[in-house]
Amino acid sequence: MEPGRGDGSDVVPKSVLARGLRLLDAFGATDVDLTLSELSERTGLPKPTAYRLLNELVTWGGLERTTRGYRLGMSLFVLGQRVPRHRELREAALPYLEDLYEATHENIHLTVPAGNDTLFLEKVSGRRSTPIVSRVGGRLPAHCTATGKVFLAYGSPDRLRQVVEAGLARLTPRTIVMPGLLRQELARTLERGYGINREEAEVGVSAVGAPVFDHERSVIAAISITGWAQHLDLDRLAPAVRTAALALSRELARDTANGTLRWSAR
């Protein structure tokens, strides 16, 4: 289960809408489907209540039945595609992501900050790309990802404080878990102009990420290249990912300044 998902230990909401949303939010990024028992346990809802709400969500199309239980449905996907803020950013970024993929044949990500995490908004990869855990809509902790370090380095002191206070979880033997060492790494990120992850989120996988700015020079997203640590020369790839991020920044700065793209750093 993803960090932050309900585990049934906190107060169960009283409203029907909140309980239905709680069921949807119980699905983590790696969950294919969940049983009624798993959903009841994660949400703290009694099985009869969960079963009734699940049936209503199936009728709407937010969930689909499987032989094992339930999975997220097509109506949620369609609804998600209507979110203008992220759709416009993805559409603007896609040509630059595709150019990076053609040059490297590795995994290319577009991410945005999401609380203490980095959220994968888009991913371009192919048969020659390194198989990795990331997926569109998934999250990883900011302190151990290249793009997450970008958000922390360029972000407010409050964002870094919240991440540190939440605890720096160790995902691999190389994850930075000491606040002082993380601050040093973020200072180097600012100095270089890009973030680096050397097998800190997934063993054998490294990445380099660069910031995407709006017209006020606020970091609103980041682009990264991710692949096998033994094959990627991160310092050699850094100029390419920085060039793509700066080109996208110029386009977004123009569009946000003239009002054709409405975006604010969150």
N, C-alpha and C positions, 0 to 999 in steps of 0.2 A: 504494500500500500504506500502511496506517495506521502511524503511529509505534508502535514496540514489536513489530510483527509480525516473525516469524522471516524472515530473508533467506538462510538457509543458511550463514551465516558462523560461527555459534556451534556448540558441540558438539552432535552429534545424540544424543538419548537412546537408551538401549539397550533399555528395556522396550517391549513391544508396546503397552501401554496409553498410555505417554507419547508414543509415535510417532503413535498414532491421535489423541490429543488435539492434537498438534502440527499434524496435517492440518486438524482443525476450526478451530484458532486461526489458520490461515493466511488465512482469509476475513476481509477487512476490511468495514467498515460499508457501503462503496459497491460492493462486489463482488456482481454478480448470479450469475455462475458463473466457475469457473476450470478451465483445462485441466490435464491430467496434467503437462505440462511446467512450467506455472506453479506447481503445487503442489509438484512435486519441487524446483524452484529455491527456493521460499520456505521450505521445511522442511529442505532439505539431505538429504532421503531419496533413495536411488536409485530410478529409475522403477519397476523390478520390485517393490521393496518397497512403494512408494507405491501402485502399482496393486492389489496384493493387499489392503492395508489399506483402500483406498477401496472395494473390492468388499464387504468385511465391513461397512463403515459403511453402504453402500447397503442391504445385506440387513437391517440393524437399523432403518434408516429415518432415520439421522442425516444421510445425504446422498441426493440424487436425481441421476440421470443426466440430462444435457441433450444437445442436438445438439452443443454445443461442448465439454462436459466434465462438471463436477459443480457442484451448488449445495446449500446447506444444506437439510435435510429437515424434514418435519413433526414427527418425533419429538423433535427439539431444541426446537421451539416448544412442544410439549406439556410437555416436561420443564421448560422455563423458566417456564411458567405455574404450576408447582408450588412454586416458591421462595417460601416464606411471607413472608419479610422484605420483599421488594419488592412482592409481590402485595397485601399488606395496606396498604402505603403508597399504592399506586396507587388502590386501591378507596376509601380514605379521602379522597384528594385529588381524585378525578375530579369530584365536584359543584362544587368551587371552581374547577377548571379550566374546566368548562363555563360557569359563570357569567361568568368573565372573557372567554371566547370570545364569548358572546352580547352582551357589552357592547362588545367591540372588533372582532370578526370578524377578529382577527389570530391568529398562531401562539402558542399557549400551551404552555409546557413545564413539566414536573416533572423535576428533575434531582437527582442525588446525586453526591457526590465519589467519584472513582475514580482513585487514585494522583495523577498530575499533571494529570488531566483532569476535565472535568465530563461525566457520563454521562446521556444522555437516557432517562429511565425511562418517560415518557408524553408524548404530544403531541396536542393538540386543535387542529384547523384545518379549514378549509372552502374552498369555491370562491372566496370573497372574500379569503382569506388570501394574504399575500405568499409566492410560491414561494421556499423556502430549502433549504439543504443538509441541515439536521438531520433525523434519523430516529430512531425508538425503537430503543434499543440502540447507537446511535452515540455517538461521543465528540468533544469538541473540547478543545483546551488550556485549562486554567483561567485563564491569565493574560490571555486575550483574549475572554472571555465574561462576560456580566453575572452569571450564577450562579456561574461559576468564581471571579470576584473576591469574591463573597460568601463562598465556602468558604475562600479564602485570607485574607480580612480577619478572619473570625471564628475561623479555625483556629489551630493551634499554630504557633509559629515554625519548627518542624522541617518542616512541610508547605511553607511558603513557601521555606525554604532548599533543599529538594529540587527545587522547581520552578525556582528561580533557577539552581541548579547544573546542572540538566539542559539549560539554555539556553532563552531566551525566543524561540521561533521567530516569524518575521515572516510572517503570513498575508496581510496587506494593507498598504498604505502607512501605515495609521493604527494598526497594532499597536504596543503599548508593548513595546519590547525592551530598555530600559535598567532595570536593577534599581532604581535610585533613583527613577525616575519611577513604576515600578510600586508601590513602597512608598508614595509620596505618594498615588497613586490609591486604594490600599487604605485609607489613613487617611481619605480623603474618603468611601469606602464605609461605614466604621464610623460616621462622623459623620452621614451622611445616613440610614443604616439600609437602604440598597439599593445594588445595583451597577448600573453603566451600561456598555454596550458601544456605542461610536459607530463603526460600520464597521470594527471591529478584527478580526473573524473572517471576515467576508464583505463584499466591496465593495457598498455601497448598502443594507446591512442593519444595523439597530441594535436594541438590546434593553435592557430594564430588569428586574432580578431582585431578589427579596427572600427573606430567610432563613426557613426553617421550623425551629422549635425543638421539642425534646422536653421532658419534665417537669424535666430538670436544666438547661435552658437551653443545651443543646448543639445546634449546627446540624446537622441530619441530612439536610436536603434544601433545595431552593430552587424557587421558582416564577418564571417570567418571561413577559413579553410581547415578541414579536419581529416586526418588520415593516420596511417601507421606511423608510430614514432620513429621507427628505424628507417623509414623512407622519406619522411618530410624534413626538409631543411627550412625550419621556420623563419630564420633570418633572411633567407633568400626569397621566400614567398611573401614576406611582410610588405615589400613595396607594391606587389600586385594587389594585395587585399586593401592596402591603404589607398591606392589609386582608384579602385572600384568604389570604396566608401566615400572618398572625396568627390568623385563624379556624381554619385547619388546625392550627396549632401548639397551640391550645387543645384541639382534639379529640384530637390525638395525645398531648398531655401527660396528659389524663384517662385515655386508654386505656393508655399505658405505665405510668402510676402505679398503676392498679388491676390490671395484669397481663393485660388482654385483648389488648394489642398488645406484643409483645416486640421491642424495637428498641434498638440501641446505635449511637452515632455512630462511624463508621469513618474 
